[in-house]
Amino acid sequence: MGDMRPTVKDVAKLAGVSPKTVSNVINGVVFVRPETRARVESALAELDYVPNMSARGLRNGRSGMIALALPDLLRPYSAEIVHLVVELAHERGWGVQIEQTAAEPNREFELLSKARAYLVDGLILNPVNLDDSAVMSAGPLPPVVLIGDVDQDLVSQVAIDNVAAARDLTRHLLAQGCRRIAAVGTPEIPRGSSGAGMLAGSAQAPGTAASRLRTQGYCEALEEAGVPIDPSLQIPLDRWRPEGAATVVGKYLTEHELPDAFFCFTDTVASGALSALWSAGIDVPEQTLVAGFDNILESQFMIPPLTTIDFDRRAFVAAALDLLSERMTDKSAPPRRVMIPHRVVERASTTR
């Protein structure tokens, strides 16, 4: 081809589609059937097609944009992550495109297409489950960094040790003299299986990666203290939202004896549990203790102020951007995992 750069028409011809379809794949705005998109992407790769950078006012083959995809932008935790990603990316001169993926697993695939077409320079993804994640799809990956809880070694990742954190928080509740500790946010246990099976954490296990790991840490702390694991103290919740938590905890209180404590798998879940306990006329911490996980900004202002797991959110996001920068500079760099330390923050919700 000499100096002639391949055009959209060349790509369309090779993929056997219209130029319009090629530009739909590149721009990632219009839905393109997965098999068609795969054909176009392989043609883009084969021809090493690069969009006309000067036409887009781009420098050195980079768009200056990264994308961030979180499962559920309604949650306060997500707002804190988005806030930090935008602020710290701006310090590096990058813009951020934000997407929400929970109800639409397809959106991760669309973002990968955009990155392959150089519309964004890299992606920060927070998959809820590895099985559904686009990262597991075939094909060369653009620069991608995962944040959060899935366990993989394909791409770089920033995480906290969920098992150890849940173990530490459960130990804290045990140290307050609690024995019957309810866990709120555990995976749905399939009928006919025992709670102990949850520890296996197989890929087929129900629930999200985070719910499996936090349940595991909770069980480990109980076993270590010689406290029997009681499946009736595991309160499943498929989506970690306050309204769902308030409903399941409210129902639980009508059907069971009051536990000594509730370990809620996020602070948002804890806010729903506190609401249900208040509605039932149960005093926290006099009659039962409540703890959360994440230390969102609102936690210290809950009533009572919430004991929770804290980790340095800014260090977490900075590490993700560092890893992304590394991938953008050298796609063949080996994937790295950065673990951010956690600590238990004790507040009034678990102080007798």
KOLFIKE-840507 format. One record per residue (C-alpha): chain; x, y, z; residue number from 1. Coordinates in steps of 0.1 Angstrom, whole numbers, padded with zeros to 4 digits, always signed. Layout:
vogu c A | X X | Y Y | Z Z | k NUM
...
This chain:
vogu c A | X +0000 | Y +0000 | Z +0000 | k 1
vogu c A | X +0030 | Y +0023 | Z +0003 | k 2
vogu c A | X +0020 | Y +0055 | Z +0021 | k 3
vogu c A | X -0017 | Y +0051 | Z +0013 | k 4
vogu c A | X -0035 | Y +0048 | Z +0046 | k 5
vogu c A | X -0064 | Y +0024 | Z +0045 | k 6
vogu c A | X -0098 | Y +0041 | Z +0043 | k 7
vogu c A | X -0132 | Y +0033 | Z +0057 | k 8
vogu c A | X -0141 | Y +0020 | Z +0022 | k 9
vogu c A | X -0111 | Y -0004 | Z +0023 | k 10
vogu c A | X -0123 | Y -0017 | Z +0056 | k 11
vogu c A | X -0159 | Y -0020 | Z +0044 | k 12
vogu c A | X -0148 | Y -0040 | Z +0014 | k 13
vogu c A | X -0127 | Y -0064 | Z +0034 | k 14
vogu c A | X -0155 | Y -0069 | Z +0060 | k 15
vogu c A | X -0182 | Y -0072 | Z +0033 | k 16
vogu c A | X -0203 | Y -0044 | Z +0049 | k 17
vogu c A | X -0213 | Y -0008 | Z +0040 | k 18
vogu c A | X -0190 | Y +0021 | Z +0049 | k 19
vogu c A | X -0218 | Y +0033 | Z +0071 | k 20
vogu c A | X -0216 | Y +0001 | Z +0092 | k 21
vogu c A | X -0179 | Y +0005 | Z +0096 | k 22
vogu c A | X -0183 | Y +0041 | Z +0109 | k 23
vogu c A | X -0211 | Y +0028 | Z +0132 | k 24
vogu c A | X -0186 | Y +0003 | Z +0147 | k 25
vogu c A | X -0159 | Y +0029 | Z +0150 | k 26
vogu c A | X -0181 | Y +0055 | Z +0166 | k 27
vogu c A | X -0198 | Y +0029 | Z +0188 | k 28
vogu c A | X -0230 | Y +0049 | Z +0191 | k 29
vogu c A | X -0254 | Y +0028 | Z +0170 | k 30
vogu c A | X -0260 | Y -0009 | Z +0178 | k 31
vogu c A | X -0242 | Y -0032 | Z +0154 | k 32
vogu c A | X -0249 | Y -0070 | Z +0156 | k 33
vogu c A | X -0220 | Y -0087 | Z +0175 | k 34
vogu c A | X -0211 | Y -0110 | Z +0146 | k 35
vogu c A | X -0210 | Y -0080 | Z +0122 | k 36
vogu c A | X -0190 | Y -0059 | Z +0146 | k 37
vogu c A | X -0165 | Y -0088 | Z +0150 | k 38
vogu c A | X -0160 | Y -0089 | Z +0112 | k 39
vogu c A | X -0155 | Y -0052 | Z +0110 | k 40
vogu c A | X -0131 | Y -0052 | Z +0140 | k 41
vogu c A | X -0110 | Y -0079 | Z +0125 | k 42
vogu c A | X -0108 | Y -0060 | Z +0092 | k 43
vogu c A | X -0098 | Y -0028 | Z +0111 | k 44
vogu c A | X -0071 | Y -0048 | Z +0128 | k 45
vogu c A | X -0059 | Y -0066 | Z +0096 | k 46
vogu c A | X -0056 | Y -0033 | Z +0077 | k 47
vogu c A | X -0042 | Y -0015 | Z +0107 | k 48
vogu c A | X -0068 | Y +0012 | Z +0101 | k 49
vogu c A | X -0063 | Y +0045 | Z +0120 | k 50
vogu c A | X -0090 | Y +0072 | Z +0119 | k 51
vogu c A | X -0078 | Y +0104 | Z +0102 | k 52
vogu c A | X -0063 | Y +0121 | Z +0133 | k 53
vogu c A | X -0058 | Y +0155 | Z +0118 | k 54
vogu c A | X -0095 | Y +0156 | Z +0109 | k 55
vogu c A | X -0104 | Y +0150 | Z +0145 | k 56
vogu c A | X -0078 | Y +0174 | Z +0158 | k 57
vogu c A | X -0060 | Y +0146 | Z +0175 | k 58
vogu c A | X -0023 | Y +0147 | Z +0184 | k 59
vogu c A | X +0002 | Y +0118 | Z +0183 | k 60
vogu c A | X -0025 | Y +0091 | Z +0176 | k 61
vogu c A | X -0042 | Y +0097 | Z +0209 | k 62
vogu c A | X -0077 | Y +0111 | Z +0215 | k 63
vogu c A | X -0069 | Y +0124 | Z +0250 | k 64
vogu c A | X -0100 | Y +0106 | Z +0262 | k 65
vogu c A | X -0104 | Y +0076 | Z +0285 | k 66
vogu c A | X -0136 | Y +0059 | Z +0294 | k 67
vogu c A | X -0148 | Y +0048 | Z +0328 | k 68
vogu c A | X -0176 | Y +0022 | Z +0331 | k 69
vogu c A | X -0193 | Y +0015 | Z +0365 | k 70
vogu c A | X -0222 | Y -0008 | Z +0371 | k 71
vogu c A | X -0246 | Y +0016 | Z +0389 | k 72
vogu c A | X -0241 | Y +0053 | Z +0388 | k 73
vogu c A | X -0270 | Y +0059 | Z +0412 | k 74
vogu c A | X -0248 | Y +0048 | Z +0442 | k 75
vogu c A | X -0229 | Y +0073 | Z +0463 | k 76
vogu c A | X -0198 | Y +0050 | Z +0460 | k 77
vogu c A | X -0199 | Y +0054 | Z +0422 | k 78
vogu c A | X -0202 | Y +0092 | Z +0426 | k 79
vogu c A | X -0170 | Y +0092 | Z +0447 | k 80
vogu c A | X -0151 | Y +0071 | Z +0421 | k 81
vogu c A | X -0163 | Y +0092 | Z +0392 | k 82
vogu c A | X -0154 | Y +0124 | Z +0410 | k 83
vogu c A | X -0118 | Y +0112 | Z +0416 | k 84
vogu c A | X -0113 | Y +0097 | Z +0382 | k 85
vogu c A | X -0124 | Y +0129 | Z +0365 | k 86
vogu c A | X -0102 | Y +0151 | Z +0388 | k 87
vogu c A | X -0071 | Y +0129 | Z +0386 | k 88
vogu c A | X -0075 | Y +0124 | Z +0349 | k 89
vogu c A | X -0077 | Y +0161 | Z +0343 | k 90
vogu c A | X -0044 | Y +0165 | Z +0361 | k 91
vogu c A | X -0029 | Y +0143 | Z +0334 | k 92
vogu c A | X -0047 | Y +0162 | Z +0306 | k 93
vogu c A | X -0072 | Y +0134 | Z +0299 | k 94
vogu c A | X -0110 | Y +0138 | Z +0294 | k 95
vogu c A | X -0133 | Y +0111 | Z +0307 | k 96
vogu c A | X -0163 | Y +0095 | Z +0291 | k 97
vogu c A | X -0186 | Y +0078 | Z +0316 | k 98
vogu c A | X -0208 | Y +0048 | Z +0310 | k 99
vogu c A | X -0231 | Y +0026 | Z +0331 | k 100
vogu c A | X -0230 | Y -0012 | Z +0325 | k 101
vogu c A | X -0251 | Y -0031 | Z +0351 | k 102
vogu c A | X -0283 | Y -0037 | Z +0331 | k 103
vogu c A | X -0264 | Y -0036 | Z +0298 | k 104
vogu c A | X -0235 | Y -0060 | Z +0296 | k 105
vogu c A | X -0233 | Y -0050 | Z +0259 | k 106
vogu c A | X -0220 | Y -0016 | Z +0268 | k 107
vogu c A | X -0186 | Y -0030 | Z +0279 | k 108
vogu c A | X -0183 | Y -0045 | Z +0244 | k 109
vogu c A | X -0192 | Y -0012 | Z +0228 | k 110
vogu c A | X -0165 | Y +0006 | Z +0248 | k 111
vogu c A | X -0139 | Y -0020 | Z +0237 | k 112
vogu c A | X -0149 | Y -0012 | Z +0201 | k 113
vogu c A | X -0144 | Y +0025 | Z +0207 | k 114
vogu c A | X -0110 | Y +0018 | Z +0222 | k 115
vogu c A | X -0100 | Y -0005 | Z +0194 | k 116
vogu c A | X -0110 | Y +0023 | Z +0169 | k 117
vogu c A | X -0088 | Y +0048 | Z +0189 | k 118
vogu c A | X -0118 | Y +0069 | Z +0199 | k 119
vogu c A | X -0107 | Y +0065 | Z +0235 | k 120
vogu c A | X -0071 | Y +0057 | Z +0246 | k 121
vogu c A | X -0080 | Y +0034 | Z +0274 | k 122
vogu c A | X -0107 | Y +0020 | Z +0296 | k 123
vogu c A | X -0113 | Y +0016 | Z +0333 | k 124
vogu c A | X -0140 | Y -0011 | Z +0338 | k 125
vogu c A | X -0156 | Y -0023 | Z +0370 | k 126
vogu c A | X -0173 | Y -0057 | Z +0360 | k 127
vogu c A | X -0197 | Y -0072 | Z +0385 | k 128
vogu c A | X -0190 | Y -0107 | Z +0373 | k 129
vogu c A | X -0162 | Y -0120 | Z +0352 | k 130
vogu c A | X -0184 | Y -0144 | Z +0332 | k 131
vogu c A | X -0204 | Y -0115 | Z +0317 | k 132
vogu c A | X -0174 | Y -0092 | Z +0312 | k 133
vogu c A | X -0162 | Y -0082 | Z +0277 | k 134
vogu c A | X -0127 | Y -0085 | Z +0290 | k 135
vogu c A | X -0131 | Y -0123 | Z +0287 | k 136
vogu c A | X -0140 | Y -0120 | Z +0250 | k 137
vogu c A | X -0116 | Y -0132 | Z +0224 | k 138
vogu c A | X -0094 | Y -0108 | Z +0205 | k 139
vogu c A | X -0066 | Y -0084 | Z +0214 | k 140
vogu c A | X -0075 | Y -0060 | Z +0242 | k 141
vogu c A | X -0069 | Y -0023 | Z +0240 | k 142
vogu c A | X -0054 | Y -0007 | Z +0272 | k 143
vogu c A | X -0078 | Y -0018 | Z +0299 | k 144
vogu c A | X -0076 | Y -0017 | Z +0337 | k 145
vogu c A | X -0102 | Y -0033 | Z +0360 | k 146
vogu c A | X -0111 | Y -0018 | Z +0394 | k 147
vogu c A | X -0130 | Y -0039 | Z +0419 | k 148
vogu c A | X -0136 | Y -0074 | Z +0428 | k 149
vogu c A | X -0135 | Y -0100 | Z +0400 | k 150
vogu c A | X -0105 | Y -0123 | Z +0402 | k 151
vogu c A | X -0085 | Y -0125 | Z +0370 | k 152
vogu c A | X -0050 | Y -0121 | Z +0357 | k 153
vogu c A | X -0055 | Y -0111 | Z +0320 | k 154
vogu c A | X -0054 | Y -0074 | Z +0326 | k 155
vogu c A | X -0041 | Y -0050 | Z +0352 | k 156
vogu c A | X -0063 | Y -0044 | Z +0382 | k 157
vogu c A | X -0067 | Y -0023 | Z +0413 | k 158
vogu c A | X -0085 | Y -0040 | Z +0442 | k 159
vogu c A | X -0088 | Y -0043 | Z +0480 | k 160
vogu c A | X -0086 | Y -0077 | Z +0497 | k 161
vogu c A | X -0123 | Y -0083 | Z +0501 | k 162
vogu c A | X -0119 | Y -0116 | Z +0520 | k 163
vogu c A | X -0095 | Y -0100 | Z +0546 | k 164
vogu c A | X -0116 | Y -0069 | Z +0550 | k 165
vogu c A | X -0148 | Y -0088 | Z +0556 | k 166
vogu c A | X -0129 | Y -0111 | Z +0580 | k 167
vogu c A | X -0116 | Y -0080 | Z +0599 | k 168
vogu c A | X -0150 | Y -0065 | Z +0602 | k 169
vogu c A | X -0166 | Y -0097 | Z +0614 | k 170
vogu c A | X -0138 | Y -0101 | Z +0639 | k 171
vogu c A | X -0146 | Y -0066 | Z +0652 | k 172
vogu c A | X -0182 | Y -0076 | Z +0657 | k 173
vogu c A | X -0172 | Y -0108 | Z +0675 | k 174
vogu c A | X -0149 | Y -0087 | Z +0697 | k 175
vogu c A | X -0180 | Y -0067 | Z +0707 | k 176
vogu c A | X -0194 | Y -0099 | Z +0721 | k 177
vogu c A | X -0217 | Y -0107 | Z +0691 | k 178
vogu c A | X -0222 | Y -0143 | Z +0682 | k 179
vogu c A | X -0253 | Y -0143 | Z +0660 | k 180
vogu c A | X -0241 | Y -0120 | Z +0632 | k 181
vogu c A | X -0263 | Y -0116 | Z +0602 | k 182
vogu c A | X -0247 | Y -0109 | Z +0568 | k 183
vogu c A | X -0267 | Y -0087 | Z +0544 | k 184
vogu c A | X -0259 | Y -0090 | Z +0507 | k 185
vogu c A | X -0248 | Y -0126 | Z +0505 | k 186
vogu c A | X -0254 | Y -0145 | Z +0472 | k 187
vogu c A | X -0287 | Y -0162 | Z +0467 | k 188
vogu c A | X -0282 | Y -0198 | Z +0478 | k 189
vogu c A | X -0297 | Y -0222 | Z +0453 | k 190
vogu c A | X -0324 | Y -0244 | Z +0468 | k 191
vogu c A | X -0312 | Y -0277 | Z +0483 | k 192
vogu c A | X -0276 | Y -0266 | Z +0489 | k 193
vogu c A | X -0260 | Y -0257 | Z +0522 | k 194
vogu c A | X -0245 | Y -0224 | Z +0530 | k 195
vogu c A | X -0211 | Y -0240 | Z +0534 | k 196
vogu c A | X -0209 | Y -0245 | Z +0496 | k 197
vogu c A | X -0206 | Y -0208 | Z +0493 | k 198
vogu c A | X -0170 | Y -0210 | Z +0503 | k 199
vogu c A | X -0160 | Y -0229 | Z +0472 | k 200
vogu c A | X -0165 | Y -0197 | Z +0452 | k 201
vogu c A | X -0167 | Y -0215 | Z +0419 | k 202
vogu c A | X -0172 | Y -0196 | Z +0387 | k 203
vogu c A | X -0207 | Y -0209 | Z +0387 | k 204
vogu c A | X -0214 | Y -0197 | Z +0422 | k 205
vogu c A | X -0243 | Y -0173 | Z +0424 | k 206
vogu c A | X -0240 | Y -0137 | Z +0433 | k 207
vogu c A | X -0214 | Y -0111 | Z +0424 | k 208
vogu c A | X -0177 | Y -0115 | Z +0429 | k 209
vogu c A | X -0178 | Y -0091 | Z +0458 | k 210
vogu c A | X -0207 | Y -0109 | Z +0475 | k 211
vogu c A | X -0189 | Y -0142 | Z +0473 | k 212
vogu c A | X -0156 | Y -0129 | Z +0486 | k 213
vogu c A | X -0172 | Y -0109 | Z +0515 | k 214
vogu c A | X -0193 | Y -0140 | Z +0525 | k 215
vogu c A | X -0161 | Y -0160 | Z +0525 | k 216
vogu c A | X -0143 | Y -0135 | Z +0548 | k 217
vogu c A | X -0173 | Y -0135 | Z +0571 | k 218
vogu c A | X -0175 | Y -0173 | Z +0573 | k 219
vogu c A | X -0137 | Y -0175 | Z +0579 | k 220
vogu c A | X -0139 | Y -0152 | Z +0609 | k 221
vogu c A | X -0168 | Y -0171 | Z +0624 | k 222
vogu c A | X -0150 | Y -0204 | Z +0619 | k 223
vogu c A | X -0118 | Y -0191 | Z +0635 | k 224
vogu c A | X -0139 | Y -0179 | Z +0665 | k 225
vogu c A | X -0156 | Y -0213 | Z +0668 | k 226
vogu c A | X -0190 | Y -0198 | Z +0660 | k 227
vogu c A | X -0211 | Y -0222 | Z +0639 | k 228
vogu c A | X -0221 | Y -0208 | Z +0604 | k 229
vogu c A | X -0259 | Y -0205 | Z +0604 | k 230
vogu c A | X -0273 | Y -0202 | Z +0569 | k 231
vogu c A | X -0304 | Y -0185 | Z +0583 | k 232
vogu c A | X -0282 | Y -0155 | Z +0592 | k 233
vogu c A | X -0272 | Y -0150 | Z +0556 | k 234
vogu c A | X -0296 | Y -0125 | Z +0540 | k 235
vogu c A | X -0293 | Y -0126 | Z +0502 | k 236
vogu c A | X -0298 | Y -0094 | Z +0482 | k 237
vogu c A | X -0293 | Y -0094 | Z +0444 | k 238
vogu c A | X -0288 | Y -0057 | Z +0440 | k 239
vogu c A | X -0271 | Y -0037 | Z +0467 | k 240
vogu c A | X -0295 | Y -0008 | Z +0470 | k 241
vogu c A | X -0310 | Y +0008 | Z +0501 | k 242
vogu c A | X -0346 | Y +0001 | Z +0492 | k 243
vogu c A | X -0339 | Y -0036 | Z +0486 | k 244
vogu c A | X -0320 | Y -0038 | Z +0519 | k 245
vogu c A | X -0347 | Y -0021 | Z +0538 | k 246
vogu c A | X -0373 | Y -0046 | Z +0524 | k 247
vogu c A | X -0353 | Y -0078 | Z +0530 | k 248
vogu c A | X -0341 | Y -0068 | Z +0565 | k 249
vogu c A | X -0377 | Y -0056 | Z +0574 | k 250
vogu c A | X -0391 | Y -0090 | Z +0563 | k 251
vogu c A | X -0362 | Y -0108 | Z +0581 | k 252
vogu c A | X -0371 | Y -0091 | Z +0614 | k 253
vogu c A | X -0407 | Y -0104 | Z +0612 | k 254
vogu c A | X -0396 | Y -0140 | Z +0607 | k 255
vogu c A | X -0365 | Y -0144 | Z +0629 | k 256
vogu c A | X -0351 | Y -0136 | Z +0663 | k 257
vogu c A | X -0331 | Y -0103 | Z +0663 | k 258
vogu c A | X -0294 | Y -0111 | Z +0656 | k 259
vogu c A | X -0267 | Y -0095 | Z +0677 | k 260
vogu c A | X -0253 | Y -0076 | Z +0647 | k 261
vogu c A | X -0259 | Y -0070 | Z +0610 | k 262
vogu c A | X -0228 | Y -0069 | Z +0588 | k 263
vogu c A | X -0240 | Y -0052 | Z +0556 | k 264
vogu c A | X -0219 | Y -0057 | Z +0525 | k 265
vogu c A | X -0219 | Y -0020 | Z +0516 | k 266
vogu c A | X -0227 | Y +0012 | Z +0535 | k 267
vogu c A | X -0257 | Y +0018 | Z +0511 | k 268
vogu c A | X -0271 | Y -0016 | Z +0522 | k 269
vogu c A | X -0264 | Y -0006 | Z +0558 | k 270
vogu c A | X -0285 | Y +0026 | Z +0553 | k 271
vogu c A | X -0314 | Y +0004 | Z +0542 | k 272
vogu c A | X -0309 | Y -0019 | Z +0572 | k 273
vogu c A | X -0308 | Y +0010 | Z +0597 | k 274
vogu c A | X -0341 | Y +0023 | Z +0582 | k 275
vogu c A | X -0357 | Y -0011 | Z +0586 | k 276
vogu c A | X -0345 | Y -0014 | Z +0622 | k 277
vogu c A | X -0357 | Y +0021 | Z +0630 | k 278
vogu c A | X -0392 | Y +0013 | Z +0615 | k 279
vogu c A | X -0393 | Y -0018 | Z +0637 | k 280
vogu c A | X -0386 | Y +0003 | Z +0668 | k 281
vogu c A | X -0352 | Y -0014 | Z +0673 | k 282
vogu c A | X -0324 | Y +0007 | Z +0688 | k 283
vogu c A | X -0290 | Y +0006 | Z +0673 | k 284
vogu c A | X -0265 | Y +0000 | Z +0690 | k 285
vogu c A | X -0285 | Y -0008 | Z +0722 | k 286
vogu c A | X -0303 | Y -0038 | Z +0709 | k 287
vogu c A | X -0283 | Y -0048 | Z +0678 | k 288
vogu c A | X -0251 | Y -0035 | Z +0661 | k 289
vogu c A | X -0248 | Y -0025 | Z +0624 | k 290
vogu c A | X -0217 | Y -0023 | Z +0603 | k 291
vogu c A | X -0211 | Y -0015 | Z +0566 | k 292
vogu c A | X -0183 | Y -0016 | Z +0540 | k 293
vogu c A | X -0168 | Y +0012 | Z +0518 | k 294
vogu c A | X -0168 | Y +0043 | Z +0541 | k 295
vogu c A | X -0188 | Y +0064 | Z +0517 | k 296
vogu c A | X -0189 | Y +0101 | Z +0527 | k 297
vogu c A | X -0224 | Y +0097 | Z +0541 | k 298
vogu c A | X -0215 | Y +0070 | Z +0565 | k 299
vogu c A | X -0203 | Y +0093 | Z +0593 | k 300
vogu c A | X -0236 | Y +0112 | Z +0591 | k 301
vogu c A | X -0259 | Y +0081 | Z +0593 | k 302
vogu c A | X -0279 | Y +0077 | Z +0625 | k 303
vogu c A | X -0260 | Y +0064 | Z +0644 | k 304
vogu c A | X -0227 | Y +0070 | Z +0626 | k 305
vogu c A | X -0217 | Y +0038 | Z +0608 | k 306
vogu c A | X -0188 | Y +0015 | Z +0615 | k 307
vogu c A | X -0173 | Y +0004 | Z +0582 | k 308
vogu c A | X -0143 | Y -0007 | Z +0561 | k 309
vogu c A | X -0123 | Y +0022 | Z +0548 | k 310
vogu c A | X -0096 | Y +0024 | Z +0521 | k 311
vogu c A | X -0079 | Y +0053 | Z +0504 | k 312
vogu c A | X -0101 | Y +0060 | Z +0475 | k 313
vogu c A | X -0077 | Y +0086 | Z +0460 | k 314
vogu c A | X -0048 | Y +0061 | Z +0461 | k 315
vogu c A | X -0071 | Y +0035 | Z +0445 | k 316
vogu c A | X -0080 | Y +0057 | Z +0416 | k 317
vogu c A | X -0045 | Y +0071 | Z +0412 | k 318
vogu c A | X -0032 | Y +0035 | Z +0409 | k 319
vogu c A | X -0058 | Y +0027 | Z +0383 | k 320
vogu c A | X -0047 | Y +0057 | Z +0362 | k 321
vogu c A | X -0010 | Y +0048 | Z +0366 | k 322
vogu c A | X -0017 | Y +0012 | Z +0354 | k 323
vogu c A | X -0037 | Y +0026 | Z +0325 | k 324
vogu c A | X -0010 | Y +0049 | Z +0315 | k 325
vogu c A | X +0014 | Y +0020 | Z +0316 | k 326
vogu c A | X -0008 | Y -0001 | Z +0293 | k 327
vogu c A | X -0012 | Y +0029 | Z +0269 | k 328
vogu c A | X +0025 | Y +0033 | Z +0267 | k 329
vogu c A | X +0033 | Y -0004 | Z +0263 | k 330
vogu c A | X +0005 | Y -0027 | Z +0253 | k 331
vogu c A | X +0027 | Y -0057 | Z +0259 | k 332
vogu c A | X +0036 | Y -0049 | Z +0295 | k 333
vogu c A | X +0027 | Y -0078 | Z +0318 | k 334
vogu c A | X -0006 | Y -0072 | Z +0337 | k 335
vogu c A | X -0001 | Y -0061 | Z +0373 | k 336
vogu c A | X -0024 | Y -0062 | Z +0403 | k 337
vogu c A | X -0022 | Y -0034 | Z +0429 | k 338
vogu c A | X -0038 | Y -0040 | Z +0463 | k 339
vogu c A | X -0049 | Y -0010 | Z +0483 | k 340
vogu c A | X -0049 | Y -0015 | Z +0521 | k 341
vogu c A | X -0081 | Y -0013 | Z +0542 | k 342
vogu c A | X -0089 | Y -0006 | Z +0578 | k 343
vogu c A | X -0119 | Y -0009 | Z +0601 | k 344
vogu c A | X -0133 | Y +0025 | Z +0611 | k 345
vogu c A | X -0152 | Y +0021 | Z +0644 | k 346
vogu c A | X -0181 | Y +0044 | Z +0650 | k 347
vogu c A | X -0212 | Y +0045 | Z +0672 | k 348
vogu c A | X -0232 | Y +0019 | Z +0653 | k 349
vogu c A | X -0211 | Y -0009 | Z +0669 | k 350
vogu c A | X -0202 | Y +0007 | Z +0702 | k 351
vogu c A | X -0223 | Y -0006 | Z +0731 | k 352
